[in-house]
Amino acid sequence: MGAQPPEQPAAGSSERMRVIVVETDAGLRENLSTAFARRGHTVTPVDSTDEAVRWIDAGVVDLVVADLPNASTRDRAMLRSIHAQRQPIPLVITTNGKPADLRGALGPVRVDTLECPFTEESIDEAIERVLALQQSHGDTLKILPYLAETVRFVIPSRVEFLDGVLNHLTERLVQFGIIRPESIDVVVALDEAIVNAIKHGNGYDAEKLVTIEAEISAELARFTIADEGPGFSEKDVPDPCAPENLLRPSGRGLLLIRSIMDEVEYSGCGNALTMVKYSETRRDPGASSGQ
């Protein structure tokens, strides 16, 4: 019989985290527990997800550190227990080089990874990311799967507004889980599309406007970039991969956008571009969420 979970302390009574380490390897379990305890956190090591569920359901856990090599029935039971808590509980998955594929089971749980053998620096970085996530997003994590948001900018054709637009969109994309904080590909594609609208569409004419719309949910983000120019036909753009065009800049931006986004489509006259990016953590249609 394992130790009994304590009664839940009053909210805000301690800034230290209550951590459970779920690890079948006794040596690794002890090392991880010692590392977190040395940093002042209250740590409970457990060797099974069944015992972990007991602690999570008691409402006395702020962070779960677990080895989840696969989405077994017991792993999923623990994840469901994490989902069910009123306050979002972050999860750090320990890995040995290849993260576990838990798409379809994670739902709204926000996941970080800790590669083993871990270093003192990697432990500190994981804790910092967890605390930053909780402080930045808090209860919003619980409702993200049910939230859809539309963001719309209408800006003059001047690049000085570009960073502000990209920073705002990046923040929303990270919070919804469309991209990871360290990912830049989608931002690069957005930058390219907006610059094209300003430069090629409107010819830097500040009297003409560029409209940027983003529809964002936990599943995907759909962007529409429209300018007030005459448009163009994509077939008239030189193929940048053709040998005779290798030294020409024309067409490289479009190639880049298509390589990053999951769906790309131009309007009939070519002055509006629609791009879709699916969430990096979206549910795998072939995965079962009930087991």
Summary of the structure (lengths in Angstrom):
residues: 291
radius of gyration: 23.3
end to end distance: 26.0
largest distance: 74.0
contacts: 836
relative contact order: 0.10
helix: 37%
strand: 21%
